Amino acid sequence: MSDLKIFSNKLSVDNKRIIVRLDLNVPIKNSKIEDDTRIKVIEPFLNKLVKDNAKVILLSHLGRPKGKIVAELSMKPIFHYLKDKLINKIFFYQGKIDQKAIETSNNLKGGEVLLFENIRFFKEEEEDEENFAKNLAKLGDIFVNEAFSCSHRKQASIHKITKFINSYGGPLLNKEISSIDLLIKNKKKPISCIIGGSKISTKINVLINLIKSSDNLIVVGAMANNFIKYQNKNVGKSIVEAGVENIIEKINSLAIKSNCKLIIPIDCNASDNINGSSTYKSLDELNNEDIILDIGKNTINLISKTIDDSNTVFWNGPAGYYENKSFSKGTIAIAKKISENTKRKSLISIVGGGDTIAAIKNTGLENSFTHLSTAGGAFLECLEGRELPGIKVLRKN
């Protein structure tokens, strides 16, 4: 997507007001941030702006307050985190987006940062309301969208604001888009995609698009149970989705037509409950009480060989119920194999999805992949081939 306006270090920001739309929607419990991944990834850009004497205005949402002030969804814990760990000269603004807010942003000095309260406390944000967007734009001289994860939404601080201010995509947003291009456009083949999750119906368009651009599609997790059942295997009490036979037929047919190898588990680790111990079984050994909770050793070997034969791997969705260590072997094995090959510079590895990244963090391998996407739904919508509203408005005229 080289036709996008991307923020460049060549742009002079000295003493200019730079509005940065972030996604600081992090899990908070008892006013403490439980996972700071989304904050850490934007640190380099914010530090650079501060170093270059910009006046930095930060906008973000937190949760779903639906246009009302909800104390539990205040940005205050994030303000304290930023002040303690990142930016000394940072201020917190909790008022309306009005003339006073504009004056406050005008009064900032170079190298200072102003964090605004949860932008979704204002109902006009999710309505993509024009006057609200116009007032947001008056807070700065330049707007930078660094919230790719929110760019699938038509909201004022992502979409309509760009109508009233010189706007760019930020470096993190650019990295997310570039990683998608590695899968869809600038391919380094062979490409293998490992897809998990519980429902086929929610990922059907992603699967179809990936089949068209990939050499191998590996289905794991609860989603794979549907394919196993389709082969007339007994899946016992495993999670399956009703009425997806036509979808599976479509996927099988398209895979053959597109010369994409469809790989599903050939063995598993099962139990009669999710908190139980793991029992290795071939698919033919499953009984009516069994729940498939992880891939088996032969499937791990099959996936590992496929990864070895690949130049690009995309992974979205754990291989099993990784929250129970007894059923985390498949997910850990995939993470280790991808990270090993990435370290050897023989593999481009792109990982998406909160559960997958959480599982990788448990292994301590999060720095061993080409790109870990924190974008969630926006990333998947891009893989479906949709143009995101927040990205479309950043196109060069």
C-alpha positions in Angstrom: 0.0 0.0 0.0 2.7 2.5 -1.1 0.0 5.0 -2.0 -0.6 5.8 1.7 0.6 9.0 3.3 3.1 7.7 5.9 4.7 9.9 8.5 8.3 10.5 7.7 11.2 11.5 10.0 11.9 14.2 7.3 8.8 16.0 8.4 9.7 18.9 10.7 7.8 18.6 14.0 9.8 21.2 15.9 7.3 23.2 18.1 4.4 21.7 16.1 1.3 20.1 17.7 1.2 16.5 16.6 -2.0 14.6 17.3 -1.4 10.9 17.6 -4.3 8.5 17.7 -3.2 5.4 19.6 -4.9 2.2 20.7 -4.2 2.2 24.4 -7.1 -0.2 25.1 -5.2 -2.3 27.5 -6.5 -4.6 30.3 -6.7 -2.8 33.6 -7.6 -4.3 37.0 -7.7 -2.3 40.2 -6.2 0.6 38.4 -3.1 -1.5 37.4 -2.3 -2.3 33.8 -2.1 -6.1 33.4 -0.6 -6.2 29.9 1.4 -3.2 28.5 2.2 -4.6 25.1 0.2 -2.0 23.2 1.9 0.8 25.2 5.4 -0.6 24.7 5.1 -0.8 20.9 4.4 2.9 20.6 7.2 4.0 22.9 9.9 4.5 20.2 7.6 6.9 18.1 6.5 8.9 21.1 10.1 9.2 22.4 11.2 10.4 18.9 8.5 13.1 18.8 9.4 14.3 22.3 13.1 14.3 21.4 12.3 16.4 18.2 10.6 19.0 20.3 7.1 18.3 19.2 4.0 19.2 21.2 2.4 15.8 21.4 -1.4 15.3 21.8 -2.5 11.7 22.5 -6.0 10.4 21.8 -7.2 6.9 22.6 -10.2 4.9 23.7 -10.5 2.4 26.5 -13.3 -0.2 26.6 -16.9 0.6 25.5 -18.3 3.4 27.6 -20.9 4.1 24.9 -20.7 7.9 25.1 -20.9 8.1 28.9 -18.3 8.8 31.5 -17.4 5.5 33.2 -14.9 5.9 36.0 -13.5 2.4 35.6 -12.7 3.2 31.9 -10.7 6.4 32.6 -7.3 6.8 31.0 -5.9 7.9 34.4 -4.0 4.6 35.0 -2.5 4.9 31.6 -1.5 8.5 32.3 0.3 7.4 35.5 2.0 4.6 33.6 3.3 7.0 30.9 4.4 9.5 33.5 6.3 6.9 35.6 7.9 4.9 32.8 8.0 6.9 29.6 7.3 10.6 29.6 8.1 13.0 32.4 6.5 16.1 30.9 3.0 14.7 30.4 -0.3 16.3 31.4 -3.8 14.8 31.6 -6.9 16.6 30.2 -10.3 15.4 31.3 -12.6 18.1 29.9 -14.7 18.5 26.8 -13.2 18.9 23.3 -13.9 22.6 23.2 -12.2 26.0 23.0 -10.5 25.4 26.4 -9.1 22.1 25.1 -7.8 23.8 22.0 -6.1 26.5 24.2 -4.6 23.9 26.4 -3.0 22.2 23.4 -1.8 25.6 22.1 -0.1 26.3 25.4 2.0 23.1 25.3 5.7 23.6 25.0 8.0 21.6 22.7 8.8 18.2 24.2 5.6 18.1 26.3 2.8 15.6 26.0 -1.0 16.0 26.6 -3.1 12.9 27.1 -6.8 13.3 26.7 -9.4 11.4 28.6 -11.1 8.4 27.0 -12.3 9.6 23.6 -15.3 7.3 23.7 -16.7 9.2 26.7 -18.1 11.4 23.9 -20.9 9.8 21.9 -19.9 11.9 18.9 -16.7 9.7 18.6 -18.5 6.5 17.6 -21.0 8.5 15.5 -18.1 9.9 13.4 -19.7 13.3 14.0 -18.3 16.0 11.8 -18.2 19.0 14.2 -16.6 16.8 16.9 -14.0 15.7 14.4 -13.4 19.3 13.4 -12.8 20.3 17.0 -10.4 17.3 17.4 -8.5 18.5 14.4 -8.1 22.0 16.0 -6.0 20.4 18.7 -3.1 20.0 16.4 -1.2 20.9 13.2 -0.6 17.3 12.0 -2.6 14.1 12.7 -0.9 10.7 12.8 -3.0 7.5 12.9 -0.9 5.0 15.0 -4.0 2.9 15.8 -4.2 0.4 12.9 -6.2 -1.9 15.3 -9.0 0.6 15.3 -8.9 1.6 11.7 -11.7 -0.8 10.7 -14.1 1.6 12.5 -15.6 4.8 11.1 -15.1 6.9 14.2 -14.3 10.6 14.5 -10.7 10.3 15.8 -9.8 7.8 13.2 -11.9 8.7 10.1 -13.6 12.0 10.0 -10.7 14.0 11.6 -8.6 13.5 8.5 -11.0 15.7 6.6 -9.8 18.8 8.5 -6.1 18.3 9.1 -3.0 17.1 7.3 -3.0 13.4 8.1 -0.5 10.5 8.0 -0.2 6.9 9.0 2.4 6.2 11.8 5.3 3.8 11.7 3.5 1.1 13.6 0.5 1.3 11.3 2.8 1.1 8.3 4.5 -2.0 9.8 1.1 -3.7 10.2 0.1 -2.9 6.6 3.5 -4.0 5.3 3.2 -7.4 7.1 -0.2 -7.9 5.4 1.4 -7.1 2.1 3.9 -9.8 2.7 1.0 -12.3 2.8 -1.2 -10.9 0.0 1.0 -8.9 -2.4 4.8 -9.0 -1.9 4.9 -12.8 -1.4 8.0 -14.8 -0.5 6.7 -18.3 -1.3 6.1 -21.0 -0.2 3.6 -19.4 2.2 2.0 -21.5 5.0 -0.9 -20.2 7.1 -1.8 -21.8 10.4 -5.3 -20.9 11.5 -7.0 -21.8 14.8 -9.9 -20.5 16.8 -13.3 -22.0 17.5 -15.5 -20.9 14.7 -15.1 -21.4 10.9 -18.1 -19.1 10.2 -16.3 -16.0 11.7 -13.2 -16.6 9.6 -14.6 -18.0 6.4 -13.6 -14.9 4.3 -10.1 -14.9 5.8 -9.7 -18.6 5.0 -10.9 -18.1 1.4 -8.5 -15.2 0.9 -5.6 -17.0 2.4 -6.2 -20.1 0.3 -6.0 -18.0 -2.8 -2.5 -16.6 -1.8 -1.0 -19.5 0.2 0.6 -22.9 -0.6 -0.4 -24.5 2.6 -3.4 -23.9 4.9 -3.0 -25.6 8.3 -6.2 -25.8 10.4 -5.7 -26.3 14.2 -7.6 -25.7 17.4 -11.3 -26.2 17.9 -11.9 -25.2 14.3 -10.1 -28.3 13.1 -12.7 -30.5 14.9 -15.2 -29.6 12.2 -12.9 -30.9 9.5 -12.2 -34.1 11.4 -16.0 -34.6 11.9 -16.5 -34.0 8.2 -14.3 -37.0 7.6 -16.9 -39.1 9.6 -14.6 -39.4 12.6 -16.0 -39.5 16.1 -15.1 -36.2 17.8 -16.9 -37.1 21.1 -17.8 -34.0 23.1 -15.3 -31.7 21.3 -16.3 -28.2 20.3 -17.9 -28.2 16.9 -20.0 -25.7 15.0 -23.4 -26.7 13.7 -24.3 -26.3 10.0 -20.8 -25.7 8.5 -20.7 -28.7 6.2 -21.2 -26.4 3.1 -18.4 -24.1 4.3 -16.0 -27.0 4.6 -17.0 -28.3 1.2 -16.3 -24.8 -0.2 -12.9 -24.6 1.5 -11.9 -28.1 0.3 -13.0 -27.3 -3.3 -11.2 -23.9 -3.3 -8.0 -25.4 -1.9 -7.9 -28.0 -4.7 -8.7 -25.3 -7.3 -6.0 -22.9 -5.9 -3.4 -25.7 -5.5 -3.3 -25.0 -1.8 -2.6 -28.0 0.4 -5.1 -28.2 3.2 -3.6 -29.8 6.4 -5.7 -30.9 9.4 -4.7 -32.8 12.5 -4.0 -36.5 12.1 -3.8 -37.3 15.8 -4.6 -35.5 19.1 -4.3 -35.2 22.8 -7.7 -35.5 24.5 -9.5 -35.7 27.9 -13.0 -36.0 29.2 -12.8 -32.5 30.6 -10.7 -29.3 30.0 -9.0 -29.5 33.4 -8.1 -33.1 33.0 -4.8 -34.8 32.1 -3.8 -35.4 28.5 -4.2 -38.7 26.7 -2.6 -39.3 23.3 -5.0 -40.7 20.7 -5.2 -41.4 17.0 -8.3 -40.0 15.5 -9.7 -43.5 15.2 -9.3 -44.1 19.0 -11.6 -41.2 20.0 -14.7 -42.2 22.0 -18.0 -40.5 22.8 -16.7 -38.9 26.0 -13.5 -37.5 24.6 -12.7 -33.8 24.1 -10.0 -32.9 21.6 -7.8 -30.3 23.4 -4.5 -30.3 21.5 -2.8 -31.7 18.4 -0.8 -34.9 18.7 2.9 -35.6 18.1 2.4 -36.8 14.5 0.5 -33.6 13.6 3.3 -31.5 15.3 5.9 -33.3 13.1 3.7 -32.7 10.0 3.4 -28.9 10.8 7.1 -28.6 11.7 8.1 -30.1 8.3 5.7 -27.7 6.5 7.2 -24.8 8.4 10.7 -26.0 7.4 9.6 -26.0 3.7 8.1 -22.5 3.9 9.6 -19.0 3.4 6.6 -17.2 4.9 4.4 -18.3 7.8 1.2 -16.6 9.1 -0.2 -17.9 12.4 -3.5 -16.9 14.0 -5.0 -19.1 16.7 -3.5 -21.5 19.2 -3.3 -25.2 18.4 -5.1 -26.3 21.5 -6.4 -25.3 25.0 -3.1 -23.8 25.9 -4.4 -22.4 29.2 -4.0 -25.9 30.6 -0.3 -26.9 30.4 -1.3 -30.4 29.6 -2.7 -29.2 26.3 -0.1 -26.5 25.4 2.4 -28.8 23.7 1.2 -28.2 20.2 1.1 -24.4 20.5 4.6 -24.3 22.2 6.0 -26.6 19.5 4.7 -24.4 16.7 6.0 -21.2 18.4 9.5 -22.8 18.9 9.7 -24.0 15.3 8.6 -20.7 13.8 11.0 -18.7 16.1 13.9 -21.0 15.3 13.5 -20.6 11.6 13.0 -16.9 11.9 16.2 -16.5 13.9 18.1 -18.3 11.2 16.7 -15.7 8.8 15.2 -18.4 6.7 11.6 -17.4 7.5 9.3 -14.4 7.5 6.9 -14.9 10.4 3.7 -12.9 11.1 1.6 -13.6 14.1 -1.9 -12.2 14.8 -4.5 -12.7 17.5 -4.5 -12.0 21.2 -4.6 -15.6 22.3 -1.8 -16.6 20.0 0.4 -13.7 21.2 -0.5 -14.5 24.9 0.6 -18.1 24.3 3.9 -17.0 22.7 4.6 -14.7 25.6 4.3 -17.7 27.9 7.2 -19.2 26.0 9.3 -16.0 26.2 9.8 -16.1 22.5 7.9 -12.9 21.6 11.0 -11.2 20.2 11.8 -14.0 17.8 9.2 -13.3 15.1 9.2 -10.9 12.2 6.0 -9.2 13.3 3.5 -9.7 16.1 0.3 -7.9 15.2 -1.7 -6.3 18.0 -4.4 -5.3 15.6 -7.0 -8.0 16.1 -10.1 -7.5 14.0 -8.6 -4.9 11.8 -5.8 -7.3 10.8 -8.3 -10.0 9.9 -10.5 -7.6 8.0 -7.5 -6.6 5.9 -6.8 -10.3 5.2 -10.4 -10.7 4.0 -9.6 -8.1 1.4 -11.6 -5.3 2.8 -10.4 -1.7 2.7 -10.5 -0.2 6.2 -12.2 3.2 6.6 -9.3 4.6 8.7 -6.8 3.5 6.0 -8.7 4.6 3.0 -8.7 8.3 4.2 -4.9 8.2 4.3 -4.5 7.5 0.6 -2.5 10.1 -1.4 -4.8 12.2 -3.6 
